[in-house]
Amino acid sequence: MDNKTIYALSTVYGKSGVAIVRISGDKALQAVSKMTDIDKETIKARYTYFTNIKDLSGNLLDKSLVLYFRSPHSFTGEDVIEFHIHGSKAVISSVLENLSLIEDFRLAEAGEFSKRAFYNNKMDLTEAEGLADLIDSETSEQQKYALRQMEGHLKDLYEGWRSNLLEVLAHIEAYIDFPEEELPKDITENLQNTVFKVKEDITKHLKGNNIGERLRDGFRVVILGEPNAGKSSLLNAIAKREAVIVSEIEGTTRDAIDIHLDIDGYPVIFTDTAGLRRTSEEIEQKGIAIAYDKAKDADIVICLFDSLKNIPQEFDFVDENKKIYVANKDDKLNDEQKIFLNNKGYILISAKYHQGIDILLKSISDKIKDKFSSNSGLLITRQRYREALRNTVNYLSEFNFNKEIELLAEDIRLACREIGKITGRIEVDEILDKIFGSFCIGK
């Protein structure tokens, strides 16, 4: 990272009432002196100015609000200037072009404002990634958990574990430095208990069945059933639009088709699959194989069957905890048949007439909520967190006072390093570009 002052559009490019251009760096105030009538020597921090924005030759570009955030009390920890200009393409382009002409100014890279905030200790990596998740959030639950992470709840949890392990390491290092002093038994027991407690807490934290990652990426709900059971009609009814082709011809659906929806604040990906049957048609066979694979990886499987057959197709290969049995075409049933199927615990629907869909969606929502209640607390939202924590548990499992003291210290040191990879408390340049590269340019 160089020391140049960076600038970027922090709002979406295009026509809008207001667009914000953000500038950050040691020379940010030069933009004020060169492009406004404000005296940079007397400008007040956190004070809004209404002024003309001019090009470097003094020609008027726009009338704008200007805000100044003095280092270190800014998002990046550096001097920050914001131009709140009118959001026309002409105004935005002209302001950015003139900023590019100022010496030691350059356009920001993707995520560079947040990267500078990290380097200036304004946030750790979990908070930065929480901010990225908040920007990308599309449902209320995604928003809620992203805010919790951005506010530092995950950081506090992980840094608490790391702090406890560092205390253990300090005692061991002290013994290594002064080997003539024998560690008292009560201290060794306390150290062993601390390591055991941290390991157990992390192990419990890991038993989330990827709930955090699912919250970010979407819970998978797969619709399985025989041909003409009504899978595509059901998906259209759930999506409230003609998302997939519906036909009486068996084998119409050849591949898995995904629809992304918001169900009670949770991101859910519904997948329509090929009808399960024996067939010699090669392409259809591949579609059926995909259906089996999708069901294996799903969080919930809708086992759909034609209610006129009374008994559903066998779904023994599906995990029982994932199943929701759904009887379609209940508009063709008499009262006795409905009672029989209800007593079996099946959800009755008519995909054609959109009957019972709300009941099915509530059942799906309840299953997702049950996953959260059984994994309450802070969630692991990144696969890299999970990998680092598994490595931490592995190193802590090796901790035993029957080993050489130097090896004990190395076990704890490596465990601390793994936790540090999550929060950024060690050298992690090799993963920073990957993390911040997913941000938009002006963030």
SULRAZI-V297657 format. One record per helix or strand of 3 or more residues. SS is the DSSP state (~ for helix, > for strand). FROM is the first residue (numbers start at 1). TO is the last residue. If there is no record, write none. Layout:
ss: [SS;SS]
from: [FROM;FROM]
to: [TO;TO]
This chain:
ss: [>;>;~;>;>;>;~;>;~;~;~;~;~;~;>;~;>;>;~;>;~;~;>;~;~;~;~;~;~]
from: [5;16;29;48;60;80;89;105;112;125;140;153;185;211;219;231;257;266;282;300;307;320;323;330;335;357;383;405;429]
to: [9;24;35;54;69;87;100;107;119;136;150;177;206;217;224;239;263;272;297;306;309;322;328;332;343;374;397;423;436]
